């Protein structure tokens, strides 16, 4: 885990409202390299990563880790789950795009995946 990813992973999500602006393209471009290189920005409105596993059991165990992180941070991703793949997509609906919370949670998932 990179130092920057560790710094993001150690942060906690904050409460955001519609008064908070979404991150700008420059801000997204600054945060994205702090994650694993497989995370991709989608039209500057979401970030996504598809994890692959050996079997369904490992996939579901990973989904449960994500559920715990989401519960602790009160920030929930969209998940697409299949036999050996889980695609995680984050965006912050209240701001209409990406927020730092998306990057914090993505970094926490990266850190948990490495355990």
Buried (B, 14 or more C-beta within 10 A) or exposed (E): BEEBBEEBBEBEBEEBEEEBEBBEEEBBEEBBEBBBEEBEBEEBBBBBBEBEBEEEEBBEEBBEBBEEBBEEBEBBBEBEBEEBEBBBBBBBEBBEBBBBBBBBBBBBBBBBBEE
